[in-house]
Amino acid sequence: MSAEGQMSPTKQSPASRPKVIKTNQQQVVLYVVLTLILSLATVWGGRAMLRHSETLTFAVGNANSDEARFANKLAAVLKNNASRFRIKIVNNPDNAKAIAQFDRKQADLAILRTDGKIPPRARTLAILEHDLVLLLGPGNKKIKSLAELKKKKVAVLAESDSSLAFVRGILDVPDTPDAAARVQMAPQGATLDKLLAPASGYSAVIAIVHASKAVRDKAYEQAAKRGGFTLNAIDEAKALERKIPGISEETLTAGTLSASPEIPDDDLDTIGLEWLLVAQSKMSGSTGGDLARIIYENKSELGLDSGFATRIEPASTDKDAFVMAQQGAADYINDDTKSFMDKYSDMMYLGAGALSVIGSIFAAIYAKVTRIAPEKASELSTAILDVGERIEHAHSLDELECLADELEAILRRAVVGLRDGTISTDGLDTFKLGYEFVRDEIGMRREHLKRHAGDAQRNTGDAERRAGDAERRAGDADKAARETAAHDDTNVVVVKTAQSA
C-alpha cells in the first residue's frame, strides 16, 4: 500500500485561548465600581475613626454639689450637640474624694478649687468660677489689715470646710486649739447681720462666695440697710498672691454687692480663688481642643441656676500659670488650632505613599488576575510556524487543505482579536511575515503535489497500456495454441483411419 494510502487526512486545530466569559470592558467597569466602593469604605472608616465616640469619666462630689450639676449640664450639652464625646459621671462623698480619684488616674475630668490639692497631671480646660474673699467688719469699723485679726474671733462664712483651712492660712493662724477656736466656721443658718451683731462676739466675718452668686445675693443689701457693715479691702492681696499658690488678686467694682446703698462705693482690691475644669495631661490635643470649643461655645447653657459657671473664662495659657492649660485648649484659645491640612498633612503624605503602593498592587492584580490581558500578535506566529513545520509532512492535497484551513483560522482569530482588543498590535509585522511565508509554502507544496499526481496518472496509463498489450499477446498465443492443437487432432484421425483400412 502506498504512503498516501497509509496517511489519513486529519485536521489539527490550533490551541485556542480559553473561552472568556467577561470582556475587558466589563472587567474595567467592575474594577472601577469595586475601587469606588473601596474608596467610600476607606473614607467612611477614616471618618468613623476620627469621629469615634469617646467616653470621658467625670469625677465629682455628691449629687447636689455644683460640680455634679455642672457635669450633668455638660453631658446634656454634648449629647444635644451630637458630639463624639460622652460623659460618665462618678459621684463621690465630697469633692476632695473626687480629686483623689482624678489623681489616681481613674477619671478624665474633675473640678477643683485652686486652694486645694492640685494633682500634678491636671491641665486646665476652662475657668468655671471665681470665689471672692470678702472681709466684712461690723458697722463702720475699718479693718486695716489681716494681721489685726490674728488674735481676734473671726467667723468664716462659706459652703465647705475647706474654706476654713484657707482662711486660717491667709491669717497665718497657728495650728493650735486656741487659735482654731478663734477662727471657726459660722454656725449653720447664721445670717450676716447676726454674725456682725455685737452679741455674736465676732470681730470680723470672712465670707468666701462665688462671684456669680455674690452679685445676685440680696443679703448684703438687706444687711446694709438693717445694721450696716463695712466691706474692707485686703491690701495684702499682691503679697498673698505671691506667698500662697492658687490665690489670685481680684477687684470688686463699685456696686458689686449692692446698688443701693452702693457696696463697695469704689473699686476695691481683694483676693480670690478659681474653680478650674481640669483634664488629665495624657488627654490628646484634639480631644482637649474640641472639648474646650464646645464648652466656650455653649457657655450660656452650662451655667447653673445658682450662678455657678455662668461666666466661664478661657484657661490661662501663660507658662507661669498656677495650673497649666491643656494643650488643645491652649491652641484653641490662642487661635493656634491647626486646620485639617495642618493636622493631617503628614498622615495624608504617608497615606498618599501607601495608597500608591496599594494602587500598584491592585493594578497588578487587575492586570494579572482579573483583567483579560491582550495577546500579542507576535505570539500567534508560533501557531503559524507550527503549521509551516507540518507542510512537508503533507503527502496529499487533502492534508494540505487542512493545514490551509488552520492557517486561515489563525488569520481570522487575529483579525477578530484586533477588532475587540483581545489581541494587541505588538509584533503584528512578525505575524504578517510568518503568515505570508507559510501561505506561500502551502501554495508551493500544493503545486508540487499536483505535479506528482499528474506523473503518477501518466505512469498508471502506460502500465495499463502495457498490460493490455500483454493481454492481447497472451490472447494471440492462446489462439495459436488452440489452432495448433486442432491441427494435431486432424492428423491423428487420418493416421487412425489409414491404419484401420
KEBARO-551635 format. One record per residue: z, x, y of N, C-alpha, C in turn. Coordinates in steps of 0.1 Angstrom, whole numbers, plus 5000, padded with zeros to 4 digits. Each point is the difference from the previous one (the first is absolute). Layout:
% KEBARO-551635
ZXYZXYZXY...
% end
This chain:
% KEBARO-551635
500050094988500049915012500050095012499249965010499950085013501350005008500150105009501250005009500149885008498849955004500049885009500549884993499850004986500549884993501550014998500550134999501450014998500849975012499550025012500849975012499749865005501149925000499949865005500250005015499249925008500250005014501349945004500950085005501349955005500150025015500649915007500250005014501550035004500350115006501350045003500349975015500949925003500449965014500850115006499850045013500950105006501449955002500950095000501449965002500249935014500449885000500149925012501450005005500149985013501449995006500749884996501350004999500849884996499749895010500049884995499849885008501149995010499649985012501049995011500349865004501249965000500449865003500049985015500550105007500149985015499250105007499349965010499150095007500950095010499350105006500850085010500449925011499249905005500449925011501349924997500049944988501249934996501350105000499750124995501150094999500550045014499150025009500350045014500849885006499649884999500749895005501449994995500150014986501350004994500950115005499450125001500850125005500549975014499149955009500549975014501149895000499849904992501149894999501350064996499950084989501350064995500650105010499150075007500550095010500749935012499449885004500749925010501349954996500049954987501349954995501050114999499650124996501050114999500550035014499150005010500350045014501049895005499749874998500949905005501450014993500050034987501250024993500850125006499350105003500750125006500649975013499249935009500549965013501249914999499949904991501149914998501250074995499850094990501150084995500750095011499150065008500650085011500749925010499549885003500749925010501349954994500049964987501249964994501050114999499550134998500950114999500750025014499149995011500550035013501049885005499749884995500849895004500949944989500350084991500849954989501449965005500649904994501349955004501050114998500950015011501050104999501449945003500950014991501349945002501050105005500649965011501050095007501449934998500950084995501449964999500850025013500649895004500750005013501549984997500850105003501449994997500749955013500849894999500749945011501449974996500849955010501449964998500049864994501149935003500149864994498949915006499849894993498949915004500149945014501250005006500149945013499950105011499950134997499950115010498649995007500050065012498850015008498950084992500550104993499050084992499349924990500849924992499449924990499149895005500449945011499149905006498750065006500150125005498850075005499150034988500650054989499250034988499249884995500749885000499349884996498949965010500250025013498949985009498850094998500350134998499050094997499249974988500749964989499349964988499049885002500549905008499249895003498850035009500250095009498850045009499050084992500450084991499150084991499249904991500749904995499349904992499049925008500449955011499149925009498850085005500150135001498950085005499250054988500249954988499350054988500050154999501150065003500150144999500150044986499650134997500250054987501450044996500949995010501450034998500849884995500950024991501049904996501450065002500949925004501450045003500949954989500750094993501049964991501450035007500749895003501350025007501150014990500850105002501250034992501349995009500849904997501249995008501150084995500950045009501250084997501249945007501250044996501249945007500050025015499550125004499950035015498950105002499750035012498950085004500350154996501250044999500350144996499650024985500249894992499650014986498450004999499449935009498550005001499550145003500650065010499650145004500250104988501149984993500350094988498949984990499649874998498949984990498750065005499749995013498950075005500150154998501250065002500250144999499750054986500349914990499850034986498549984996499149975009498649984998499749884991500949905001499949884993499449895009499650035012499449915009499050075009499049935004499050065009500349985015500749895003500349965013501549975002500450025012501449965003500150005016501149945004500349995014501450075003500050095009501250085003500350015015501350015003500350035014500350155001499750055011500050155002501350065000501149925000501350064999500550024986499349944990500450014986499450124993500150004987499550114993498449994999499450115003498550005001499550084988499449934990499450074988499050105005500050124994499150115005498549964998499749914991498649964997499649885008500849955009499749885008499050045011499049925002499050015010499849875007500050005014500049885008498649935000500049874997498849935002500049925013501149955005500149935012501549995004500249995014501349975005500249855001500949944993500149864999500949955011501050075004501049955009500850115006500649975012500950095006501449945001501050074997501449965002500550065013500649925009500550055012501550014999500650115006501450025000500549965014500749895001500549945013501550035001500350075011501450045003500549905010500949914995500449895009501550025003500349985012501450005005500549875006501349974999500549875006499950005015499649885005500049985015499150095007500550065010499250095008500450154998500650024989500550134996498850094996499850115006498950094996500650104990499250044991500350104990499050125003500650105005499150115005499450094989500750014989499550084989500649954987499450044989500549974987501350074997500250115006501250084998501249935004499949905009501249925004500549914989499149974990500449914990500650074987500150135000500450074988501449954996500949975009501449974997500349855003498949925002500249865003499549914988500449885001499649904989498749955004499150014990498649965002499649914989499349895003499549914990498550024999499650014987498550024998499449864995499149955008499449884997498650024994499949984987498750044993500049914988498850014993499749924988500450074987500250135001500350084987501150105003500650044989501150105001499450135003498850034998499450135003500050035014500049895009500150035014501350055004501149974993501350055003500150154999499450054989500050154998499150065011499049935004499150065011500850015013500849895004500750005012501150115000500750014988501050114999499450145002498750014996499350135001499750035015499549905007499750035014501250015009501149944996501350025007500750124996499550074989500650124995501549974997500249894993501349964995500350074987501150074999500450074987500249904989499850054988500149914988501549994996500849945008501449984997500349855000501149964993500349865000500349955014500750085009500349955013498749985009499150104999498849995007499149884995500049994987499249894994500649865005501349995001500649875005499649975014499750105008499749985014498549955001499150054992498649965000499849924988499849875001499949914989498949895002499649944989499049895001500749885007499249935008500649885006500249904989501149925002500249894990498849914998499949954988498949914997500049885009498949975006499949885009500550025014500550115003500650035014498850005010500349935011499050005011500250115010499050035008500150115010501149985010500149875005501049985011501450014994500249964987501450024994500350144997499050084996500350144998500350085012499449955012500350075013501249945007500649904995501149945006501250104999500950005010501250095000500849994988500149874995500849984988499550074988498850034999499450064988500550144998500350075011500450144999498950104999498849965001498950094999499650055014499950135002499650065012498549995002499249994990498649995001499449944987498849955001499349954989498650074999499850064989498750074998499249914990498949945006499249914992498750074996499749984987498750064995499249884996498949985007499249874998498550044999499349924994498550015000499549975014499250095005499449985014499349865001499349964990499349875000501049885000501250024994501049905000500749995013500350125006500850015012499349925012498750015001499449945011500049844998500249964988500149854998501449944999500950094999501449964998500649955013500449875001500649955012501550035001500550064990501550035000500450095012499150095004500350095010500049935014499149915001500049925013501249915001500449944989501149915000501350075002500150124993501250085002500150055015498950035006500150055014500449895009499649874997500449895008501449964999500650024987501349954998501150115005499850124997501050095004499450135005498950024997499350125005500350134991499150095000500150134993499150105007500250124997499250105006499250074989498850015003499150084990499850145006500550104993500150135005498850094994499650095008499050104996500750104991499250064991500550114992499350125005500750075009499450125006499850114991500750004989499850114990498849974991499149915003498949964991499250124996499650085010499150124996500850104991501250025003500850104993500249944986500349874998500249944987498750014992498949985007498750004993499850144993500450105008499850144995501050034989501249945002501150044991500049924986499749885001500049924988498649954996499550054988498649964996499949854998498949955004499749854998500349925012500750055010500349935012498950025010499649895006498950005010500649965014499450055010500449965014499349875003500749905005499449875003500349975015499249925005500249955014499949855000501149945006500049855001499649975014498949925001499549965013500949895006500049995013500849905007499749864994501149934998499949864995499749994985500150104992499750004986500949904993501450015002500949914993500249875007499849995013500249875007499250015013499449895002499249995013500949955011501049924997500949945010501449984994500950095004499950115008499150114993499550095009499150104994500850114994499750024987500750104992499050084992499950135002500750085011499249975013500750035011499449975013499050115004499950114992499150105002499750074987498950085000499750074987501250094996500250004987501250064995499750084987500650125000499850094988501049984990499549994987500949994989499450074988500649984989499450064987499749894991499250044990499649904990499750064987499649924990499650044987498749924997499350064990498749934996500149964986499349894997499849954987498650034996499950084989498750054996499549944987498849974999499449964987499450134994500650054989499650134995499349984986499250104997499350014987500350144994499750014987500250124994498950105005500450135000499050105005498850024991500249964987498950014991498949895002500349905008499149895003498750065006498849964995498850055004499749965015499250095007499749975014499249875001499149974991499349875001500949884998501050014991500949894998500949985012500550115005500949995012499249965012498850045002499249965012499749854999499649964988499649864999501249915002501250044995501249925001500450005015500050115006500450005015499049925008498750004997499149925007500349854999500349964988500349864997501349965008501050095000501249975007499849985015499350105006499750005014499249885005499049964991499149895004500649874998501149994993500749874997501450005004500350075012501450015004500649865003499249915006500549875004500449924988499550034988500349924988501250064993500350125003501150074993501449995006500049965013501349995006500849884994501350035000501049894994500449915012500549894996500549905010501250065007500850094993501150065007499650105010498850045001499550105009499750134994500550024988499750134993498550024998499550125004498650044997499149925009500449945011499149935009499250105009500550125001499450105009499750134992499249994990499750114991499250115008500450124998499450115008499450104990499050085004499550104991501050114998499950064988500950114997499750125009501150085003499850125008499250114992498950045006499250104993500350145004501150025008500350135005500550084988499850135000500450094989501550014999500749985012501450015000500749874999499349894996500649874998501150014989501049915002501150004991499649974986499149914998499449974987498550015002499450094994498550025002499249884996498949985007499149884997499350034987499849894993499150014988498650045004499450094993498750065005498949895003499949914991499049895002500349925012501349975002500449925012499850095013500350134999499850085012498550015003499150014990498650005003499549885006500549884996499749885006500549995014501250045002500649995014499250095009499750124996499350105009498549975000499649894993498649975000499150114993500750074991499350104992499649954986500049874999499649954987498650034997499850064988498750044996499149884997498750025004499149894996499750014986499249914995499750004986499350124996499050055009499350124997500950125000501050005009500950115001500950014988500449884995500950004988499350044988498849954998499350014987498850095000499850075011498850095001500050104989501150064997500150104990499849944986500649884998499849934988498549954998499449965011498649965000499150124997500450115006499250124997500050044985501350004995500150034986499449894991500149885005499449894993498550004999499450055012498650015000499550104990500850124999499650104990500249954986501149924998500249954987498949894996499749925010499049904998498650064997499750115007498750074997499950054986501250054995500050054986499949884990500849895004499949884991498649945000499450005013498749955001499050084991500150135000499150084992500249974985501349984996500249974986499449874997500249905009499449874997498450005000499550085009498550025000499550064987500850104996499650074987500149904988501149925001500149904989498849905001499749965012498949915002498750064995499850135003498750064996499950034985501250034994500050044986500249894991500849905004500449894991499449875003500249955012499549865003498650005005499550095007498750005006499050044990498849935000498950034992499250115007500250124996499450115007498550014997499150015010498650004997499750124991499149984991499550104991498950085007500050134999499050085007498749994992498949995008498749994994499750124992500550115003499850124992500649994986501049924999500749984987499049934990499149925005499149934992498950104994499950115006499050104996500350054986501349994996500450044986499349914990500149865003499449914991498550025000499450035011498550025000499650124991500850115002499750124992500249984985501049914997500249974986498849934994499449915008498749944996498950104998500050105010499050104999500150094987501350024996500250094988499549934988499949875000499649924988498549974999499350045011498649975000499350084989500350134998499350084990500249954985501149924999500349954986499449864998499349955010499349874998498650034994499849954987498850034993499149874999500449905007499149885000500049945014499149925003499949945013501149905002500449944989501249905001501250075005500350114994501250085004499950055014498850045004499850045014500249895010499549884996500249885009501549975001500850024990501449985001500650095010499650135000500550095010499649975014498749955001499549965013500849885006500449914991500849895004501450045004500650104994501350065004499950065014498950075002499850075013499949895011499349904997499849895010501349935002500849984990501449945001500950095009499950134999500850095008499549995015498749995002499549985013500449875007500049894992500449875005501550005003500850074992501450015003500350075013499250115002500250085012499649915013498949934999499649925011501049895003500549934990501049905002501350055005500450124995501250065005500050055014498850055004499850045014500149885009499649894995500049875008501449955002500849994989501349945001501150105003499750135001501050105004500750074988499749964988500750064989499450144996498950035006499450144999499750055013500550135003499850065012498750085000499550035012498850085001500250154998501250044997500350144997499250044988499150105001499250054989498849924997499649915010498849924997498850084998499850115007498850084999499950064985501250044995500150054986499649894991500549885002499649894991498549975000499450005012498649975001499250114993500450135002499350114993500149984985501249974995500149994986499249884994500149895008499249884995498550034999499550065011498550035000499750104989500850094997499850104990499949934986501049924997500149944987498949904999499749925011498949914999498750074997499750115006498850074997500050054986501250054995500150054986499649884990500549885003499749894991498549975000499450015012498549985001499350104992500450135001499250104992500349984985501249964997500349984986499249884994499849905009499249894995498650044998499450085009498650044998499950084987501050094998500050084988500049924987500949905000500049914988498749924998499449965011498849934999498950084994499950135005499050094995500250034985501250024996500350024986499749884992500249895005499849874993498549984998499150045009498650004999499450094989500650125000499550104990500449954986501249944999500449954987499149894995499649915010499149904996498650054995499550105007498750064996500250064986501050084998500250064987500149894989500649905003500149894990498749944997499149995011498649944997499250104991500150135003499350094992500450004985501349994999500649994986499549884993499949895008499649884994498550014996499250065009498650024996499850094988500850114999499950094989500449924987501049925002500549924988498949914996499349945009498949914997498850074993499750125005499050084993500450034986501350044999500550034986499949884991500349895006499949884992498649974995499150025010498649974997499550104989500450135002499650104990500649964987501249965000500649964987499349884994499549915008499349894995498750044994499350095007498750054995500250074987501150084999500250074987500349904989500849905003500349904990498849934995499149975010498749934996499250084991499950135004499250104992500650014986501350004999500650014987499749884992500049885006499749884993498650004995499150045009498650014996499850094988500650125001499950104989500549944987501149935001500649954988499149894994499349925008499149904995498850064993499550115006498950074994500350064986501250054999500450064988500149894989500549895004500249894990498649954995499050005008498649964996499550104989500250125003499550114990500749984987501249974999500849994988499449884992499649895007499549884993498650044994499250075007498750044995500250094987500950095000500250094989500549924988500949915002500549924989498949914994499249955009498949924995499050084991499850125004499050084993500750044987501150025000500750044987500049884990500249895005500049894991498649964995499050045007498749974995499750104990
% end
